Amino acid sequence: MEVRRLQLDLHRLELRFASVRVVDPRIIERMARSIEQGGQIVPCIAVPACPAKGLEAAESLVLVDGYRRVAALRRLGRDTVVVECWLCGLAEALLGVLARGQNRRFAVLEEALLLRQLTQGQGLSQHEVARRCGRDHSWVTRRLQLLSALPDAALAAVRDGQLSSWAAIRVIAPLARATSAHADQLLSALSSAPLSTRQLRQWFEHYQEASHAVRQRMVNDPKLFIRAAQESAEQRASRDLRDGPEGACVNDLQRINVLIRNVSRRLPKLCPLSEDLLTVATLVHTNFEILYGDIKRYANQDPQRDPRYCENSQSPRPQPEQDQSSAQAVA
């Protein structure tokens, strides 16, 4: 494949694949600062819009890779761009960019969108794409299946930088497979009141355990749920600080009591009981007897008479009391 390095006017680039690239304002800002200081070091990759006419007759070039660099150049007010022009077809150029992606990390959704362009836009089979990218067929299949599970609104949000790829894959995709209406409502709510990736992870963990009525309220106003969860966490922290370690022990024992009652309710449905359950029950019984004995011993113990709590006047740390003569004997 013949390659030529050119310096072109930005208006000669056709941004045909802008919709399959993820916008990240932070990366574009860093790239703009780097270009301003040292110039454009890495060229963009483009191909002639009509390879049969040749490079000299081409009025425009299709930008294949380098959309963030173009955005950074435009932010700086530049008019020209350094381009590495590949004299080949569009499908070959897309395959070459994907094959070089092992050195240049693409987002998973970017890879999926490029693969869809190759299979649907360029008419290549999945096996052919996998072979020419140096990947296996399952890699292509998994990424295309990911796109089929995501709503168009989620893809648009990821491309515009409003939703992270992780949130789209780990939250929106499984939510859309289970309840598409809830996925649409969540995306609509996030467009006006976005959440961070960490907040979305917290939201989805609670959603999976919530009832149907609670889920409906959560998708209608996810921001309200996050605020309520934060207030609840602050109240728990204040309560733990007020109650101290004694209150924490009481809460732990109450949770253990609830678990024991839950197991007791399930026992009639488990007959005959398995050996594993009997083994674990024996272990729990032994540990509970030990715990109960420790609680009774510490409850009857006076810390003021325990030699471990006697203070040494020379050190702030508790020291064991040493054997010494009584005051009468000394007198």
FENWORA-V95500 format. One record per residue. RES is the residue in one small letter. OMEGA is omega in degrees with one decimal (999 if undefined). Layout:
BEGIN
res->RES omega->OMEGA
res->RES omega->OMEGA
END
This chain:
BEGIN
res->m omega->179.6
res->e omega->-178.3
res->v omega->177.4
res->r omega->178.7
res->r omega->-173.9
res->l omega->169.4
res->q omega->-172.9
res->l omega->168.4
res->d omega->-176.8
res->l omega->-177.1
res->h omega->178.6
res->r omega->178.8
res->l omega->175.4
res->e omega->-176.3
res->l omega->-174.0
res->r omega->-174.7
res->f omega->177.9
res->a omega->-177.6
res->s omega->-179.3
res->v omega->179.3
res->r omega->-177.7
res->v omega->179.1
res->v omega->176.5
res->d omega->-175.9
res->p omega->-178.7
res->r omega->178.9
res->i omega->179.4
res->i omega->178.8
res->e omega->177.7
res->r omega->-179.6
res->m omega->178.5
res->a omega->177.9
res->r omega->179.8
res->s omega->-179.9
res->i omega->179.6
res->e omega->-178.1
res->q omega->-173.3
res->g omega->-177.7
res->g omega->179.7
res->q omega->-177.4
res->i omega->-177.7
res->v omega->-179.4
res->p omega->170.6
res->c omega->180.0
res->i omega->-179.2
res->a omega->176.8
res->v omega->176.7
res->p omega->178.8
res->a omega->176.7
res->c omega->-175.1
res->p omega->-176.7
res->a omega->-178.3
res->k omega->-179.4
res->g omega->-176.0
res->l omega->-176.0
res->e omega->-177.9
res->a omega->-176.9
res->a omega->177.6
res->e omega->-179.6
res->s omega->176.8
res->l omega->178.6
res->v omega->179.1
res->l omega->-179.4
res->v omega->179.6
res->d omega->-179.8
res->g omega->-177.6
res->y omega->177.6
res->r omega->177.1
res->r omega->177.1
res->v omega->178.1
res->a omega->178.6
res->a omega->178.2
res->l omega->178.4
res->r omega->177.6
res->r omega->179.1
res->l omega->-179.2
res->g omega->179.7
res->r omega->-178.9
res->d omega->-175.5
res->t omega->-178.6
res->v omega->175.4
res->v omega->-173.5
res->v omega->169.3
res->e omega->-174.8
res->c omega->176.5
res->w omega->-179.5
res->l omega->-179.2
res->c omega->177.5
res->g omega->-177.3
res->l omega->-179.6
res->a omega->179.2
res->e omega->-180.0
res->a omega->178.7
res->l omega->177.6
res->l omega->178.7
res->g omega->178.1
res->v omega->178.6
res->l omega->179.5
res->a omega->178.1
res->r omega->-179.4
res->g omega->176.0
res->q omega->174.7
res->n omega->179.0
res->r omega->-172.3
res->r omega->171.3
res->f omega->168.5
res->a omega->-177.5
res->v omega->-179.7
res->l omega->176.0
res->e omega->176.9
res->e omega->-179.3
res->a omega->-179.4
res->l omega->176.0
res->l omega->177.5
res->l omega->177.7
res->r omega->175.7
res->q omega->-178.9
res->l omega->-176.0
res->t omega->-178.2
res->q omega->-177.9
res->g omega->-177.7
res->q omega->174.1
res->g omega->178.7
res->l omega->176.5
res->s omega->179.9
res->q omega->179.1
res->h omega->179.8
res->e omega->178.6
res->v omega->-179.6
res->a omega->-178.3
res->r omega->-174.8
res->r omega->174.1
res->c omega->-176.5
res->g omega->-179.9
res->r omega->174.6
res->d omega->-174.7
res->h omega->-178.9
res->s omega->177.9
res->w omega->177.9
res->v omega->-177.2
res->t omega->-178.5
res->r omega->-178.8
res->r omega->176.6
res->l omega->175.9
res->q omega->177.4
res->l omega->178.4
res->l omega->-179.0
res->s omega->-179.2
res->a omega->-176.3
res->l omega->174.0
res->p omega->178.8
res->d omega->179.2
res->a omega->178.5
res->a omega->177.5
res->l omega->178.4
res->a omega->179.4
res->a omega->178.0
res->v omega->-180.0
res->r omega->-178.7
res->d omega->179.3
res->g omega->179.7
res->q omega->-178.0
res->l omega->-179.9
res->s omega->177.9
res->s omega->178.6
res->w omega->-179.3
res->a omega->179.5
res->a omega->-176.2
res->i omega->-172.2
res->r omega->-177.1
res->v omega->-173.6
res->i omega->-177.4
res->a omega->177.6
res->p omega->177.7
res->l omega->178.9
res->a omega->178.1
res->r omega->-178.1
res->a omega->-177.6
res->t omega->-176.3
res->s omega->-179.8
res->a omega->178.9
res->h omega->177.3
res->a omega->178.6
res->d omega->179.8
res->q omega->179.4
res->l omega->179.2
res->l omega->177.9
res->s omega->179.3
res->a omega->-178.7
res->l omega->179.4
res->s omega->179.5
res->s omega->-179.8
res->a omega->-175.6
res->p omega->175.5
res->l omega->175.1
res->s omega->178.8
res->t omega->178.7
res->r omega->178.5
res->q omega->177.6
res->l omega->176.6
res->r omega->177.5
res->q omega->179.5
res->w omega->-175.6
res->f omega->176.8
res->e omega->177.8
res->h omega->179.8
res->y omega->-177.7
res->q omega->-178.2
res->e omega->-173.1
res->a omega->175.5
res->s omega->-176.9
res->h omega->-179.0
res->a omega->179.2
res->v omega->178.5
res->r omega->-179.6
res->q omega->177.4
res->r omega->-178.7
res->m omega->-179.5
res->v omega->179.2
res->n omega->-177.9
res->d omega->-179.2
res->p omega->179.7
res->k omega->178.4
res->l omega->178.2
res->f omega->-179.3
res->i omega->178.3
res->r omega->178.9
res->a omega->178.4
res->a omega->178.4
res->q omega->178.1
res->e omega->178.4
res->s omega->177.9
res->a omega->177.8
res->e omega->177.7
res->q omega->177.6
res->r omega->179.2
res->a omega->178.1
res->s omega->179.0
res->r omega->178.1
res->d omega->178.7
res->l omega->180.0
res->r omega->-175.6
res->d omega->178.5
res->g omega->-178.3
res->p omega->177.8
res->e omega->178.7
res->g omega->177.5
res->a omega->177.8
res->c omega->178.3
res->v omega->179.2
res->n omega->179.0
res->d omega->179.2
res->l omega->177.1
res->q omega->176.6
res->r omega->176.7
res->i omega->179.3
res->n omega->177.5
res->v omega->178.7
res->l omega->179.4
res->i omega->178.5
res->r omega->178.6
res->n omega->178.2
res->v omega->-180.0
res->s omega->179.5
res->r omega->-178.7
res->r omega->-172.8
res->l omega->-178.7
res->p omega->-178.9
res->k omega->-174.7
res->l omega->-177.6
res->c omega->-5.2
res->p omega->-177.8
res->l omega->-179.4
res->s omega->178.7
res->e omega->179.4
res->d omega->-179.7
res->l omega->178.4
res->l omega->179.5
res->t omega->-179.9
res->v omega->179.1
res->a omega->177.4
res->t omega->178.9
res->l omega->179.2
res->v omega->-179.3
res->h omega->179.3
res->t omega->-178.8
res->n omega->-179.9
res->f omega->176.6
res->e omega->177.6
res->i omega->179.5
res->l omega->-179.0
res->y omega->177.0
res->g omega->178.1
res->d omega->-179.7
res->i omega->179.9
res->k omega->-179.2
res->r omega->179.9
res->y omega->178.9
res->a omega->-179.6
res->n omega->-174.8
res->q omega->177.6
res->d omega->-177.8
res->p omega->-177.9
res->q omega->-179.7
res->r omega->179.9
res->d omega->-178.1
res->p omega->-179.6
res->r omega->-177.5
res->y omega->178.7
res->c omega->-175.1
res->e omega->175.1
res->n omega->-176.2
res->s omega->-178.4
res->q omega->-175.3
res->s omega->177.9
res->p omega->-177.2
res->r omega->176.5
res->p omega->-179.5
res->q omega->176.7
res->p omega->-179.1
res->e omega->-178.1
res->q omega->177.0
res->d omega->179.0
res->q omega->-177.3
res->s omega->178.7
res->s omega->-178.4
res->a omega->179.9
res->q omega->-179.2
res->a omega->178.8
res->v omega->178.4
res->a omega->999
END
